[in-house]
């Protein structure tokens, strides 16, 4: 008899979201209040130091700064800042579109650019999924091993450790060192950016190559885009494996074997090899 674990999964999923909401509120709300009060205090100090300005004029200038930031123009520096739409940056932006990362710090401002972006994503996202699928086939042997890990421990653990260790070093642990050196971030900030990017969450609070006070090599963001593509393929496989193991855990937890099956039938089922499922990284 098989007990449906779908209601349990739904309840667990909602509980996980509620837990995350409570923790984020606990950690971030007080800091946000502090920053808001500090910002208001800085505006008052600015008005006191520059009496020729009134609050309305200051608010209008703040609005100009916000609009500039939304258009991808960094208010720091001057007009000699590198363009956000040179080839290297445009290549990086194209990568964030087809991979659905969408940092949000840069977007097309012209109607023609917005229309092109829609159709570019319409064909580019499926193309990106197909490319990641082909890239993931190179790791298909590891996937099969990982899928059978629960049933056949032993040698499979070695493959598991190699697969996870190599990918973790190449895509999660080493890149933050590079970003820390180039961007001036701490290692924790670099690791945060790395995971948020490769998981396609893409908040946009940290983006490479956007500091106007730094001089980047022309291919820096293009190389970062290539790293993102290969990192996406690896992390998508890890997420797929994690989802499979979670499903198997729930099935093992809530699935009771039918006692009416004969011992011979049970032996036959155990002898039949499990067919691996095809995975499409998302």
N, C-alpha and C positions, 0 to 999 in steps of 0.2 A: 504494500500500500504506500502510495506516494503522497506526502503531505505538501500542499502548496505553500511555498515560502515567499510568494509574491507579495501578499499583504505585509509580511514581516519586513521585506526589503523596502516597501513603500514607507512604512513607519520608521524604519531605520534611516532611510534617506532624508525624510523630513526632520527627524530628530537631529541628524548631522548638520543640516542647514540651520536649525534653531540654535544648536550649540555654537556653531561658528558665528552666528549673529550676536549672541550674548558675549562671547569672548572678544570679538572685534569691538563691540560697543564698550566693554570694560577697559580694553587696552587703549583705544583711540579717542574716545569722546572727550576725556579730560584734557588730553594733549591738544585736541582741536580747539577747545574752549580757551586754553592758555594762549595758543597762537593767534586766535581771533582777538582776544583782549590786547595782546602785545601789538598786533597790527593797528588796532584803533588808537592805542597809546602813541605809536610812532607817527600816525597821521596828525594827532593833536600837537605833538612836538614839532612836526614839520610846519604846521600852520603858525605856531608861536614864533618859530625862527624866521619865517618868511611871511611877514604881515601883509605884504602886497597881494597875497593870495587869500581867497575865501574858501570855505568848505566846498561850495558848488564847483569852483574851478578845479580844485584838487580831485573831486570825485570824477569829473570829466576826464582829467588826465589819467586817472586809474583805469577808467573805462577804455581809453585809447590803448593803454598797455595790455589790458586783457584781450582786446580785439587783435592786437599785434601777435600775442602769444597764440591765440586760436588759429591765426593764419600761418603759423609756423615761423614767425619772425621773432628771434630772440631779442628782447628789449635791451639786453646788455650789449656793450660794444658800440660800433658805429656802422655806417653804410659800407665799409670795406669788409664786413664779415662775409665768409664764403657763402655762395648761394646754396639754398636748400634743394635746388633742382638742377645741380650739375649732374653729370652722367653717373658718378659713383653714388650720390645720394638718391638719384632717381632709380638706379638699379636696386638699391636697398629698399626703397619704398615699394617697388614692384614686387619684391620678395615678401614684404609684409602683407601685401594685398592677397596674393595667391595662397599664402600659408594661413590666412585669416588671423594673423597676429593683431594687426591694426592698433599700433601704439596710441594713436589719437593725437600725437603732437604735430602731425603734418597731414594735410589732406588737400585735394585739388580745390582751388578757389574759383576757377573759371567754369562756366557751364559746359564748355566743350570737354574740359578735363574731367568733370564729374560724370558726364555721359559716357566718355571713354572708359572711366574707371569701372562703371557698372558692367559694361560688356566685357571688359578685360577680366574682371573677377568671374563673370558668368562662365567663361571658357577656361580661365586660368585655374580656378579652384579644382574642378574635376581633373584637369591636366596635372596639377600638383599632387592630387591623391593617387593618380595612376603612376606618377613618377615615384612617389614614396612607396607604393605597393611593389614596384619592380625593385627598388632599392632594398626593401625589406625581404625580398626573396633570397637575397644573399645571406640573410640570417635565418632562413627557414629551418635549417638543421637545428639551430639553437632553440627555435620555437618548439619544434617537435619534442626535443629533449625536455624543455621546460614544462610542456603540457603533460608529459608522463612522469614528471618529477615526483609527484605525490605517490604514484603507484609503484615506481621503480627507483627507490633511493639507492645511493651508492656512487656509481661512476657519474651519474647525472649531476650530482652536487658539484663535481669538479667543473663541468661545463657551465653550470649556473654561475659559479664563482668567477670563472674567466670572462663570461659574457657580461656580467654586471660590473665587475671590477674594471675591465678595459673601457667599457662605455662610460662609466662614472668618471674615470680619469680623463678621458678625451673630451667629454662633453659637459661635465659638471664641475670638476675640481681644478683642472688646468686653465680653462678659459678665464675664470675670475682673476687669476694671477695676471694675465695679459691686460684685462680691463682695468685692474687696479693700477697697473703701471702706466697705461696710456691715458685713462680717464681721471686718475687721481682718486678713485673710490677706495673705500676700505674693502678688504676681502669679503666681508659679509655682504656689503652692498653689491659687489660683483657677482657673488653666488646667487643672491636674490634676483638680480637682473637675468642671470643665466637660466634659472629655473622658470621664472615668469615668462621668459621669451620662448623657451623650448616647449613649454606646456601650452603655448598659444594663448595664454591669459592676456599678456601684453597690456599692462596698465598704462605705460607711457610715462611713469614717474622717473624712470631711468632709461635713457636711450643713448646709444653710442654715437660719438661723432657730432655732438651738438653743442659742446662748450666753445664759445667764441674766443676764449682766451688761449686755446690750444691749437697747435698746428698739426693736422693729421696728414698722413700720407694719402695720396689720391685714392688708392685701392683699399683703404682701411675698411670702409663700410661694405664694399663689395665682397671682400674676404669674410667679413662677419656674416653677410647674407648666405654665403656658401656654407659656413659652419652651421648656421641655423638650419639649413635644409637637411644636412646629414644628422644633426642632433635631433631634429624632429622625427626622423625615421627611427632612430634608436629609442627615444623616449616613448614614441607611440607604441612600439613593440613591448616595451616594459609595462606600459599602462594596459595593453591588451592582455598580457600575461597575468598582471595583477587582477584584472577583471575576471579572467578565467579561473584563477585560483580561488577568488572569492565566491564565484558561482559554485565551484566544486565543493568548497567548504560548506556552503549552505545546503547543497544537495546531500552531502554526506551527513550533515547534521540533522536534516529533516526528512531523509529518505529511508524508509524501512523496507528491507527486502521482503518480497512476497514469499511466505513460508510454504505456499502450495507448490512452488517450483520443486521439481525433483532434484536430487543431488547431481544427477547426470547432466541435467539442463544447466545447472549453476556452473558445473565444470566446463561445459562447452562455452558459456559466456565468458568465463575467465580466460579461456585459451584463445579466444578471438582477439587479434590485435586491434587497438583503438585507432580509428582513422583520424588523422590530424585535420583540423579545421583550417580553412584559409582565413588569413587575417588581413584586413585593409587598414593601415594606420590612418587615423583621423586627426 
